Amino acid sequence: MIDFDWNEHTFTESQVKIANYIQKHIQHVLISTEQEIAREVGVSIATVSRFWRVIGFQNLKSFKTAIRHELEVSPAGKIKKVKITDSASNLYLTMEKSIGLLQETIDHLESDQFKQAISLLRRARRIRVLALGPSKGLGELLVYRMTRFGMDIQLIRNQGNELFEDMIHLKREDLLIIFAFTRLLPEAKVLLSYQREIHYHSLLITDQLIADFTSLATMTLFASRGDVNEFHSMIAPTLLVENLVLALGMENKQDNIKKLEHLSDLRKKYEKELPR
């Protein structure tokens, strides 16, 4: 994406919708008129026209020019120039889309931001993970991998008013990880609100670049899942989770290697009694 910080601007509610639409449909925006963008977002044409100056451009035309230049030199732009044979078109289109999602995620992941997330994980006394709906598998993966390092990490399985059973055990030294795709669920809203009272830290993993809830957490990491009206891929969020695990493992490399070696020894010793 073009090199400017969306988060440095103070957007109105309508402008948030426009910004989110642009980030998720940039190729479509490049061939759209202001009227078409306004119709897709559900705002007035005048609101769209004013938006370009808010983000530092004279008009839609100057915005398109800057974006096209950026795409020409980016890896995501280069992959679009790859010729696709008819016999492999379905496979390559899938690969191209996946690469695009990964590239979008990488483009919005700053090194310092990632290091801060690892620091939060490392310093936490306990880690609790809220991963509901389609993100449940990601939460299970995160817990499974990090448990191997001897970390006290668990999924929050209670929902609705049963969530209070988990909340009473949260302490200041804890870290709460929340997966929030598309929107913030009521359970996540309550936990982030409760954070202001207990002062534990929170790490929000979301597919929303610009939303009113991203500032509620201690820090937020973005992982692209595709456009709102298409199949939502988990390839980029999975990559993000795996990299969090790997980076954390490298923080105390020797001790973690010993734990994994011990795990391997146990498997060999008892493989007949507990076959894989």
Protein Blocks (a to p, Z undefined) as FASTA:
>chain_A
ZZddfklpccdfklmmmmmmmmmmmmmmmmccfklmmmmnopafklmmmmmmmnopablm
lmmmmmmmmmmmgmklmmmmpccdfklmmmmmmmmmmmmmmmmmmmmmcfklmmmmmmmm
mmpmbdcdddehjllmmmmmmmmmmmmnopacdddfbgcjllmmmmmmpcfkbccdddde
hiacfklmmmmmmmmmnopacddddfbfbdcklmmpmbdcdddebjfkbccdfklmmmmm
mmmmmmmmmmmmmlmmmmmmmmmmmmmmmmmmmcZZ
